[in-house]
Amino acid sequence: MRRLHKLAVAVAVVGLTTAACGGGGNSQKTATVAPVANGSSTSPSAGTSGGTSQSSASSSPSSSASTSAAPALVVIKPAGDGSDVDPASQIQVSVANGKLTSVTAQLSGGSAVDGTLDPSGASWTSANPVGIDHTYKVTAIAMGDNGKAQTVTSQFSTASPDNTYAGTYTPDPGTTYGIAQPVSITFDKSIPDRAAVEKQLTVTSDPPVAGSWHWFGSERVDWRPQQYWAPGTKVTLHMRLDGVKSGSLYGKQNRDVTFTIGRSLIATMDADTKKMTVVTGGKTTTLLTSSGKPGFETWNGTMVVLEKDQDISMNSDTVGIFGVNAYDIPNVYWDVRLTPSGTFVHAAPWNAGKFGNVNGSHGCIGMSTDDAEWFFNQVIPGDPVTVVNSKDTVRADNGFGDWNLSWSDWIAGSALPH
């Protein structure tokens, strides 16, 4: 990794009789020239009484005001010609002896940089870090107390450190998901400073809805509202992680990811009655099921549809089931995955006669082939499937079991105060 040099300072001074005007300093040295003020003077003069008196400075054209108005002193950080600037730094512009009237900052390529001008006009700060491997040009205009405008520029480049982190996010942009879909990010490295990262992650929606992030360990963070999304909601994840420092790591992503919440579908499976109700479009459909048998009970609680496959192979070795309970089925149809640990809703024709009568699976929710195909065609990723009257609630981080945490427990998992 290239060594990050200390930030330099660009300084511009306008004087009334002398001036130092620069387009930005360099990373080695900053020159500052103090303005020269006109001093006041006194002179003896003959009086009519033969005495002396002190004349007013304003009584003679050659005299000056007691104190001159000061010129603007503009400082831009990082300074001009800087290279290997720390990606975690922000652009800061300040002025003494005047007010900033305009600040523009642009990435090479033309993208404007967001920032905030202090109401007093004394300073301007970029909204986000400068990030990795970028070139910027900053132009600041200030009006000095002396009534003269000063323009200062700074062009600099940022470093490209090797120690970076990035996140894989769900959902994908432009997709449609069910009403229980959280926003989820899994990072490729452990995040030491979760608060620093979380500050740069926001979720907005139309219509607006409040929600919170929750960390599962140091590599995964999810966002969800307190209740299920309203159908038709437009949701956008804003990631502003480029240059965000967490421990010794630097983020390298800026993303805006928009997806849509589709129609409402809520499925509930009762392990006691061996039936599933599916409520969607104002209609309720009841399906007969056979869920996990004793010792292999289906997870209790709410799970969220992760993906669908029309035909997969199921081998018990992949979920740690061996011996007399082992199985290896090459063609299992109409598969709706609920957890990464291996919970599915699927067709189970080998259990014909058990649907609605006996729980006889190894943990999945089995149905007749016709019912499983109907369910497969109804659901989309993000739809909630809740199991009641079973055992052992699914872990919140097993797929999207997020909804099994109370709201107070959920917001307690944020790295930021609420």
C-alpha positions, 0 to 999 in steps of 0.5 A: 500500500502506498503511504498516505501523505499528510494533507496540505493546505491551500491558502489565498490572501488578498491584501489592500497594498500587497496580495498572495493569490494562489490556486492551491498550495502544494503538499510540501509547503504553504506560503502565507503573506499577511495583509498590510494595513494603513496605520493611523497617524498624528501630526503637530500643527500651530494653533491660533493661541500659540499652542499645539493640537492633534489633527484628525486623520480625516482632516487631511487627504493624505491620512488614512483610516485607523484600521483597514478592512481585512482581505479574505483568507481561504483555506482548502483541504486537501491542498492543490497538487496533493497525491495519495490523499487519505481516502477517509478524509473529507473536503473542507473549505474555510475562510477568515475575514470574509464569507464563502459565496460559492464552493464546487467540488467535482470528481474527474469525469464531472460528478458533483460532490455533495457538501454543506455550507455553514449558514455563516458562510465560514466553512463548507464540508463535503458530505462523504469521504473523498474515497479511493483512487479519485481526482478532484477539483475544488473551487471556492469563492469568498468575499472579503471584509474588504469587499473584494472577491477571491477565487481559490482552486485545489486539485488533488488525487486520493490513494489506492490502499490494498486493505479494503472491504466490500459488501454483497447486497440483497435485493438486486436492483430492479427486482420485485420482492415480497412484503417480508424482504429485508435489506441485507449486506454481507461484507467480505471482511470482519468490520471493526468499526460497525458504527462508522459503516452503519452511518454511511448506510441508509434506506429510503422508501416511497411511501416513507417508513421507519426502520433500523439496521441490525448486525449479525456478528461483524460481517452481516447487517440487515435493515427492516421496518417494524412491520411488513412492507406495504405492497407497492413500496419503492425501496432504495438502499444507499451505500456511501462506503467509498473511503469509509475507514473501519479499523485499518480497512477502507470501504470502496463502494458507493451504490444506490439499489432500488427494488419494489415490494410486490403484492401481499402474500402471507403463508402460515403452516400449523404443525398441529393441524398439518395445514397451511393457509395462504392469504393473497389477493383477498383470498385464503387457500388451505393446503394439506401438509406433512412437516417434520416428524418428532426429532426433526421438527420444522423450525417454528417462527417466520422464515422468508422465501429465499429462492425457487427451483423446479427440480433439485436433488436432496441428500441428507449428508448435506444437512448432517443426517446419517444412518437409518434416517438418511435419504438421497432423492434425485428429483424433488420437484417444486422447491421453495427454499426457506433457510440456508440450513435446508428448510424447503416447501416441496412436493413429497409424493412419497408421503402421500396419505400423510398430508393433513394427518401425520408429520413425517418429514425430516424438517421440510414442509411436504405437500402433494405434487399439485399443491406444491406446484400451486404454491411454487407458482404463487410465491416470490422471494421475500414472501413470509412463511410462518410456522406455528405450534412446532419447536425451536424458533428459527435463528434470526440469521438463518436466512431472513429470520429477522422477523422473529426478533421483537422490535426492541431486540432488533434495534438493540442490534444497531451500532448507533444509538436510537 
